[in-house]
Each structure stands twice: as C-alpha cells, then as structure tokens.
Amino acid sequence: MATTDINLADRSGSLVESHKGYDPRIIFFYFIIAALLLTLAGGLAYQQLSKTGEHADAERQQNQRRILVPGPRGNIYDRNQKLLVGNRPRFSVRLLLDVLRPEIRREQIRIRKNYRAMDDQNVPSPWQLEQIARVSVVQRYLDEVNRVIGREERVDARELQRHFSRELLLPFTLIDDLEPKEYARLLEKLPVNSPANVYSFSTRYYPYGSAASHTLGYVGSTDDLEVEDLPGDDLRTFKMKGTMGRDGIEKRFDSLLQGEAGGSIFRVDPAGNRINPAIQVVLPKQGRDLTLSLDIDLQLAAEKTLGETEMAGTAIAMDVNTGEVLVLASKPDYDLSQFSPRISTATWADANARGALFKRAIQGTYPPGSSFKILMTIAGLRSGVITPEGTAFCPGFFRLGREFDCHDRHAHGELAIEEAIERSCNVFFYEHGYKMGPDVIAAEARRFHLDQPTGIELTDETRRMIIPNPEWKRKTLKQAWVGGDTVLMSIGQGYVSVSPLSMACFMASVARDEVWTQPTLLHQPNRPRQKTESIGLTPAQRAALVNGMERVTTGASGTARILQNGRGGLPPLTGLRIAAKTGTAQAHTVKGTINFAWLIAFAPVENPQIAIAIAIEGDTPGEETGGGRYASPVAHAILRTWLDKKNQPAGPPVKFKTE
C-alpha cells in the first residue's frame, strides 16, 4: 500500500512539471498571429479613415444615375420677323419600364407554369422566359393604348431588349407620332396611375413647308448632350435624343441655335429602378433666335414662279447696298416638314431622284451666256476698246477661220454699245472681245471676284467657278489657247463657268458702281452700306452701260421688255425703272446640249436697291431656253412683290413665338 502511494506521488509530480505556463516551441507563432492581427486592424483603420471618400464615391456611382434631356432649339425668323423655323410639340406614348419589374416577374412565373401544365419538355431558359415576359407585359399596355385610339401597333421585341439593357431609366416609346386627337383621347382615357404616359417633346416646325429649304436646312438626332451645371460626370448617364444641324443655316449656326440641355440625378435600387424624387434637377433652356436677311414674301413669289416653269432653276435677290440676300431659291426642292424629326428612306430616295438636294444657287456652275456681256462692256470701256460713241458693223456673223453666227442669225448693221446691249448682238462682242484678248477679259472678271466663292454663310458653296485664260488652259487642259476660245469667252461661253450667286453679287456691284459685294444671310436693321473699289468708269461710260441695260427692258428689241410692257398676262411694273440683261447659254452634258436661261437685273435705275440673278436649266436637250422667255417671269414676280411691299405702309413687326 505504501509503495503504491509513493508511485502515485511520483507520477503526480512528473505531471505537474510537464504542464508549464508557455511552450518555447510555439512562442514564434504567437508573434506571427499578433502581427497579422495588427495588419488587419491597420488595414481596416486605413479603409475606414483614409479611403472614406473613395468608398462614398463608389457607393454613389452604384446608387445614382443621371438623365439628360435636350433644350429646344432657337427660332429662325425672316427680316420682317416672320417665323421660318420654330418648334412644335410632338406627342408620343411612352412606358416606364423600371416600375414593371414585379409585373414582369409574375408574368414570367405564369408562363413557366403554363409550360409545365402542358407537360412541355422544352421549357425556355430563365433568360428566355424573362424576354418573353417583357414583351408580353409591354404589349398588354400597348393593346390598352390601341383600344383607345383605334390602332394596331405591335411591340418590336429587339428594340425592347436593347432598351432594357441600355436605357432602363428612360421611358420606352410605344407610339411616337400621335395625332392631336389621339393625344387628347389618351389624356382622357388612360388611367392616372398607368405606367404608360403621354409625353410631348419639341420638334422642328416649318410654317412654309418647302420654302427656302436649301437655305434653312434640316436637323438630325444626336445624344451628344452635356450639362455644365449638373454634377455627376462619373455617374452612369442616360441621354434623351436631341437634335443637331445637318444642313444649311441649321448646320452653320448650330452652336447658336442649339438649346442648353438639362438633367436630373436619381437614386436607383439594386435592380437599377429609379427611386423618386430626383436628388438634383437642372432645367433645359431654349437656344438663341436667329434673324435672317430673307424676305419670305419675295422668296415665295420666286419659288412659285420657278415651279411653274417645271424646270430646274434658281433665283437670287439681294439688297444692293448691304449685300443682304432677300431671296435664295432653288428648284426642285423638298418639304422640310418631311425631314423632321427624322428622314425616312423613301423620302430621301425621292428627293435624291428628283435632284432636290442640289443647291443650284450656290453649288451650280454654268456658262453665263449673254449676261456676261455686261462684264465685257465694262472691260471694253475701261480698256478703251469700246467707247460710248463708237460703233461696229454686224453682218450677222464674225469670221475667224470659221464663221461665228450672231445670236439671232440676222445682220444688225451698224451698232453703238447701248443698242448692242439691247439687242444682245454677239458679233459686236466677238469683235471687241477679240481685240481685248483673253487676259484683259479674265482680269476684269477676276476683279469682280467671279472666279471665287462668295463666302456666304453656308458650308457647301462651290469652288468650281472658272474664268479661263491661256495660262489656265495650258495648265488644266494641256492645250494652247486659240482665237475661237476668245470669241466664245466674249459671249460667256466656252470655258467660262460661274455660280448664280456670284452673278447676283456681280449685278449688285454694278448697280453700286463698285467691284465687289459680300453677300450675307444675316439681317442687321442698321447694317452700313458696303464700300469697295470703284469700277472706274467715267460718267459717260457709266451712262452708256446703264442706258443699254435699261433699253433691254424698254426698247422695241429689248429681250426683257416683258418686265415693263406687261405682256404674257403679267401686269406692267409701273413706275419702276429696271436695268437688265438676259442670256442663253449652252452646256454639254451626258443628256446632250442643255440650254440655260439667264437674267440679271437691278432696280430702280436712278437709285438701285435690289439686284437679281436668275438661271433656269432646260429640261430637253437642244431646246431653245431664252432668258427673256423663261427667266423674265421669275424676275417680274420678285420685282412685283418687292414693289408692292415698298408701296404699302409698314406696320409694326410681329415676332411670333412658339413653344
């Protein structure tokens, strides 16, 4: 018994000795664990204290979204404050998709149950079921709208899927082009709490349809919107479609007409659905208005008469003293209302097939024909080859290796310069042009800038004007100049090619007795008179030139006498003295030889205020298209309207505003 107790005591002592307070073998791991805990605590402190701002930004980016909306464009007015382009409301029905999540989920479950009830083994995937449910729910609301307005519209499943994936916060468009009656009916019949709502947004409005379409231009859609006063550039942003100028004045002055976009910032739930109300809102602002130099009454008169010719053509009228363009018409044209808010494929194809997109006033270049004889007269008078009292004999042709016929193939006999202009005698100008030589003629034409773009405020003016001389022909065609080239150049044929707008500027310059007129489409009520280099004619030379041009409208043989005698059903322009020159030019095309009818004019002779240039393209190869026959009625319509407006008392300008 004693022995056993001793053994137990010994064992007990050894056990006590084996369990010490620490073990040297694991102390190393204590330090490692402590270091790790300190690192973790430091990291947490760093994340919580030093990176609080970054976490807040990340949370904001996750939970907030921006929606940008465009501002209305500015209005465009004519010189008398008549509205040319404005804004009108366009009505649509749109569906708020972000509030349909529960309904889509229920529809998805119902569709799945139907598949299973029919024991269909080909149950679509959850993703496919969701797509089917989306279309089904959206079509249900569209059917409700269809019942109210009597339509049979269907949902575009592909467009709906794109909208869900990219623009969930924006309402989905069910119908984009409601009639006013449909809009009113939906306002009355749609439930107040329906996710389908009626919207109105701004689209371009053209009170005069196709009038001045080539000048005004059209707009296209864009989502390039920016809001300076709305923060959140780093947030996911949704943009409503805005507009930008694509052509004409709309394009050239887009930055001025463009409205200032507005926007809102919203909170969203984890599924991306909007939580109202908005955190921050910036309202859109309308763009600035623009007043053009056009006179819509004169523009409409020109376009109506041009259209009655049933041929392609252009008419320009401008203020002689300021260069402000009163008329810039081109036919065929297009209805601007069909180009907004978007252009259909059929509309574009039709306009293209008719040549309605070609701006003949600023893009066309044509031989000026006998209208060039005014330039020839100035060149001859300044060079001394032509004198006011001198004469030349016209036997009906001019022989230079071959015979060049006079324009009517009849001998005019002895002619002074005034009668040569009145009767448009080719032989007179053949002879004097040949004496001057091509370099003198070209230098005078270039002095009037007939070889350069005018610089009008449109982006697509042509640069293809040609005022030839021997050097030009050698460089361009690699050919030598011959005498026949000078003869043809003398009557505005051969290689000479000018734009109708440049001829209008030329006529305004001649009326003002100067060499250059800068055209402008912008109206300034107190714009100063333009002042450039004088033509350099003596009083006697100037009188011979202007008297000859006036005889074109008053003389027995004048080619534009219809302007004064009122023949052809046109009333006489009583009390208005007009200086003019008509012309018929020929150009070779793939269709054959096409004639161009020209008329340039200014009035009144004693105090020039309005200058005109008209060019009409014949539609039948070989057809005689004389300026007196085709272009004079267009000039008559412009001058008649101008004279009527001048003689009537002016009322206070009315500036129409639109929404």
C-alpha positions, 0 to 999 in steps of 0.5 A: 500500500505504501509503495503504491502511494509513493508511485502515485506521488511520483507520477503526480509530480512528473505531471505537474512539471510537464504542464508549464505556463508557455511552450518555447516551441510555439512562442514564434507563432504567437508573434506571427498571429499578433502581427497579422492581427495588427495588419488587419486592424491597420488595414481596416483603420486605413479603409475606414479613415483614409479611403472614406471618400473613395468608398462614398464615391463608389457607393454613389456611382452604384446608387445614382444615375443621371438623365439628360434631356435636350433644350429646344432649339432657337427660332429662325425668323425672316427680316420682317420677323416672320417665323421660318423655323420654330418648334412644335410639340410632338406627342408620343406614348411612352412606358416606364419600364423600371416600375414593371419589374414585379409585373414582369416577374409574375408574368414570367412565373405564369408562363413557366407554369403554363409550360409545365401544365402542358407537360412541355419538355422544352421549357425556355431558359430563365433568360428566355422566359424573362424576354418573353415576359417583357414583351408580353407585359409591354404589349398588354399596355400597348393593346390598352393604348390601341383600344383607345385610339383605334390602332394596331401597333405591335411591340418590336421585341429587339428594340425592347431588349436593347432598351432594357439593357441600355436605357432602363431609366428612360421611358420606352416609346410605344407610339411616337407620332400621335395625332392631336386627337389621339393625344387628347383621347389618351389624356382622357382615357388612360388611367392616372396611375398607368405606367404608360404616359403621354409625353410631348417633346419639341420638334422642328416646325416649318410654317412654309413647308418647302420654302427656302429649304436649301437655305434653312436646312434640316436637323438630325438626332444626336445624344451628344448632350452635356450639362455644365451645371449638373454634377455627376460626370462619373455617374452612369448617364442616360441621354434623351435624343436631341437634335443637331444641324445637318444642313444649311443655316441649321448646320452653320449656326448650330452652336447658336441655335442649339438649346442648353440641355438639362438633367436630373440625378436619381437614386436607383435600387439594386435592380437599377429602378429609379427611386423618386424624387430626383436628388438634383434637377437642372432645367433645359433652356431654349437656344438663341433666335436667329434673324435672317436677311430673307424676305419670305414674301419675295422668296415665295413669289420666286419659288412659285414662279420657278415651279411653274416653269417645271424646270430646274432653276434658281433665283437670287435677290439681294439688297444692293447696298448691304449685300443682304440676300432677300431671296435664295431659291432653288428648284426642285426642292423638298418639304422640310416638314418631311425631314423632321424629326427624322428622314425616312428612306423613301423620302430621301430616295425621292428627293435624291431622284428628283435632284432636290438636294442640289443647291443650284444657287450656290453649288451650280456652275454654268456658262453665263451666256449673254449676261456676261456681256455686261462684264465685257462692256465694262472691260471694253470701256475701261480698256478703251476698246469700246467707247460710248460713241463708237460703233461696229458693223454686224453682218450677222456673223464674225469670221475667224477661220470659221464663221461665228453666227450672231445670236439671232442669225440676222445682220444688225448693221451698224451698232453703238454699245447701248443698242448692242446691249439691247439687242444682245448682238454677239458679233459686236462682242466677238469683235471687241472681245477679240481685240481685248484678248483673253487676259484683259477679259479674265482680269476684269472678271477676276476683279469682280471676284467671279472666279471665287466663292462668295463666302456666304454663310453656308458650308457647301458653296462651290469652288468650281467657278472658272474664268479661263485664260491661256495660262489656265488652259495650258495648265488644266487642259494641256492645250494652247489657247486659240482665237475661237476660245476668245470669241466664245469667252466674249459671249460667256461661253466656252470655258467660262463657268460661274455660280448664280450667286456670284452673278447676283453679287456681280449685278449688285456691284454694278448697280453700286458702281463698285467691284465687289459685294459680300453677300450675307444671310444675316439681317442687321436693321442698321447694317452700313452700306458696303464700300469697295473699289470703284469700277472706274468708269467715267460718267459717260461710260457709266451712262452708256452701260446703264442706258443699254441695260435699261433699253433691254427692258424698254426698247422695241428689241429689248429681250426683257421688255416683258418686265415693263410692257406687261405682256404674257398676262403679267401686269406692267411694273409701273413706275419702276425703272429696271436695268437688265440683261438676259442670256442663253447659254449652252452646256454639254452634258451626258443628256446632250446640249442643255440650254440655260436661261439667264437674267440679271437685273437691278432696280430702280435705275436712278437709285438701285436697291435690289439686284437679281440673278436668275438661271433656269436649266432646260429640261430637253436637250437642244431646246431653245431656253431664252432668258427673256422667255423663261427667266423674265417671269421669275424676275417680274414676280420678285420685282412685283412683290418687292414693289408692292411691299415698298408701296404699302405702309409698314406696320409694326413687326410681329415676332411670333413665338412658339413653344 
